[in-house]
Amino acid sequence: MEPPLLTQQLELTRCPHCGVSSPNLDKRHLIITESQTGQGRRWWQFYECGRCGGVVTAAAETNGGLVSEMYPIGQIVDISIPNPAASYLSQTMESLHAPAGAVMLAASSVDAMLKAKGYTKGNLYSRIDRAAEDHLITLEMALWAHEIRLDANDQRHADEMAMSPKEEDARRVLEFALALGQFLFVLPSRISRGRKNVTDEAVPVE
């Protein structure tokens, strides 16, 4: 996909902050920078999302040219996290503007991660507690899960007495799901790769 142009509006598929589709990102400010020697001139423009108010910074080598740098670029699900958990995480990131749906997707991701580790019986919280008892996760992570609106049963069963989640609730659940994915899959994968690299590079002792 070709990068967007540095114009009055930044054309992105989704806002990297709230995940809304086809965001209205209007230009708010422009600065021009260059290196100490006068090289590497870049035009930087700051765009505001009309929905969430988040700011996206984009740069190009010419005014109106193709964007070469952009911050933030949005969250990316690590390839170490297996499906369907990874798919649910990606969908959560794209659904933060719809908090009830985002909470359900994030909870489904956590559910899938636990199932991938063999925890299939009981409800979501009981399985998290068992994972902590088995030292698969830390006690602090289990307590964190109980402190946020992780269990989406209220939304799935349309409980009229339950308060609908807000966007900050969805972000908290996403943060937990990402941290759990890091703890269960990403860090172990990195450690395995690191140990393999050390082994491959080791010189045999004669």
Secondary structure, DSSP 8 states (H G I E B T S, - for coil): ----B-SSB---SB-TTT--BS--EEEEEEEEE--TTS-S-EEEEEEEETTT--EEEEEESSTTSBEEEEE-------TTS-TTHHHHHHHHHT-TTSHHHHHHHHHHHHHHHHHHTT--SS-HHHHHHHHHHTTSS-HHHHHHHHHTT--THHHHTT-TTS----HHHHHHHHHHHHHHHIIIIIHHHHHHHHHHHHHHH-----
